[in-house]
Amino acid sequence: MKMNKRFGLKVASVGLSALILAGCSSAPSTSGSSGSGGESSDGDGYKIGVIEVQLNDESTNRATWFNDYIAPKYNCEFMFSETCSDLDSCMTFIENAAMAGCDAIINYYAVGSDTEALVQLCAEYGMVYTENGGRNAANEAVFTSNYENFAGNFQADQPATGKLFYDYLEESLDTSVEHGFIVLTGNAYQGNAQQTEISSNMLSALQDLYGLTYESTIADLVASSAPIEATNDKGIEIYCYPGAYSTSGWLEGFSAALQTGKYDYSLQAYNCLSNTATAIEEVESALNKDITVIGFGSFGEALTTAMNSTDMFGNQSVSMSTVKFTSLVSAMAFSKVYNCLTGNRDACLDENGEPSVLLFQMEAVTSPEQLAEMSSWDTTDKWVADYDFVDSLLADRTEGLTSAQAQENIYAMNYDAIKARLG
């Protein structure tokens, strides 16, 4: 056994081999020599691996913030995976990252039942670990087992995110007109908290607005790994369709369901607006049927295109979506691993001395004008998470910082505060 000096962990000596994973290979990214603001780098120098679950506008924006803004200022280097969609691909990337000299892992592939295995693997290699997820029954043990390399998690305030969808349906849905709904539940069946909350809230909204009773519980509908009819006493057509667009046959199955003509609402808990757009347009044209899209999204070309385009009926291609400020969420992730790496793990612990979960709140967007205002903020020249905000989450720059104080700083970075600073 050998002692890892940074954490005081006893770790097994593991022989590394050159591993190349199809679909989840990686190579060290290059960082610019200067970040926005032209500040010189400081800090001890760390290399951080980032596991991506999908490659889209959000992941591109995140990489820009990490590489061009954070890396030069805080003397860090980042290494990004390609798409990782299961435990094996994540573990292989971690092994590759260890071989490349990474000190920490930020994981955006959040499946609670896999958390402990990934934390343990990182501990073997002496790497700090945090992930984009919450604390639940599936990963409770990792929060109570005193893994010194575990920095806790970060995620959206999921009940608040789900309520954005409930509220929009409550405000906009005309129940006097016959409608049918296909609910894309995404990876809720794998325990994804965000997609579970959004799916559950959408099904709850339909239940309350129509005064219907489902034959199955909402929890069972959302947890189904196979497509399932949400059969109800009012005869409203509701079809729960799980899975990811990257899965073979998923998009074809979605299109086939739309082609039945039963559904004129596509309720999407999964970030797939651009991936489903063509299928929806084709069905609208073939059936002369207006399909309303309400779905989870993120700043970038896909959402901008969807919000600014109209369908054949003259309606916005997407009626409502959610947005989050990628740099703010990235700052939460960075603070988790950086505090541990600098010997300030106490700032990552809650009042019970267990790893904390930092939360952020999303915003709903319903118009191109509203989207244009908000999307102009989180860019190279106007990052929402600027150096002052990042420093407010780092214990070596904010004296006496606790996780509770960091949470207050995150919630304070709301729409009004951002607008006041960035206009």
Steps between C-alpha positions, in 0.01 A plus 500: 500500500610857446397821670354778292654816642217733405220315678676266740318214330629147481456401141573183309784518252335453164686426179385726216481391142433712196124495468311640208124488524290526188248777556668620818861561407674810624804709460635784711346826390713802432448816696552855385785697650270775622138516611238770470612798701867425433576397858810293566465147632541406862445186708704182527407352164251216462370284219129420503313239295145576389257220411236614250175309452414681175679736265284805428492879529517479878809278507670723243428810705621323813828401335556859388447629854730237653775523238510868413384667820572275798813314389728806462376673815514202737793319336292196401477274199186315392457168321160420348339169412293433196145379565488261796165333554564208734711399798764316298572798275527730801740265678716469190520878468600527866780250441612697194486821703710347776754388242506857364574640847160636600450603863121507497188394309185702434227264380191614309375141465289468814357159585474465876552124504837551326631778722678288759683291240631816334599658831686183596683487168606863535617427855722222369671751273507780759253720311231730639148426371180700460196444281199680361236330711321497832491287812248217494442142608715366217814689606435567870786273608764708327398806701531319832808284437764770551668479161755776540524552125125556463417870476123459491269584211349794316172519312193705417241557767302219340157559659524864389597391148209259478260768622595725207340240271197450725441874515531549125252224422265639761517845341489402133314172447141529372329188633178580315676387180588134442874438541738206514840501665825314441720544806871445440617383842864458394718327757254532787481121503872497592440731794587831332352741755451792264316302236299324771384832646413651162316188381315467829395864500374483144295189576376660822394812309299291254346309789393817681390698193283217366399366842603153386619190682780287358477122517869493597671736741694791356813359663452170316434674168814710529712206615402279205794408277260408217242720328175494693150640457395720791151352490247712690129525578446800270636328190764766441775366272823518700804296397821487703802440280833447682859486378755711318514613138847347471353153551446300182137514392396767752429772248319260269280392790421861587410577139282191475307603810437846357386351170208333675345847515408458865731768636516874447725578797861389535601545864874450528678446831813413306720754316417393144330798337726502197498121469122472482436811290513335158273213599246744641510719188453199274200373695343847515527522122382145432200513735430877483515488879640776721732353765589714800847442646587570862844378595813524701774695323817698546652814356649451157426465133244222538271691736552832320402340169198328652377812680546724197349269237134440429321189382263474206221634719692815589569397861836498677669164450552488876239663722691481827839379612728531797843654508786499742814703509764245413788694652317522834448123514858443385623728778318283754671191361840666487469627858425150626819345364719808546412532869597137557819531298609804700441326833167669572263203486316636805347759268338209310331354808155571642412575862514125575853470366383309192561598137253767395296545183512851354184614319422752228168617361399500134290754313211447258518668158201545271600758240791578266543841664530352848743237375713759318534706816606210719715317246708812439622487858678165524756562226873557474473871580219479755529183706238473773755319717779755493816484710337679795219244509737206464716637781190522722477119476868430571616466859854616432360830367198547728608471862293270718285379210245231579282300263196686631659834416595374154136400449384849599742650247362272227136582569589870509618472138143516368343664196469842664858500628638392164294759313620774734864409432492405134195683372 
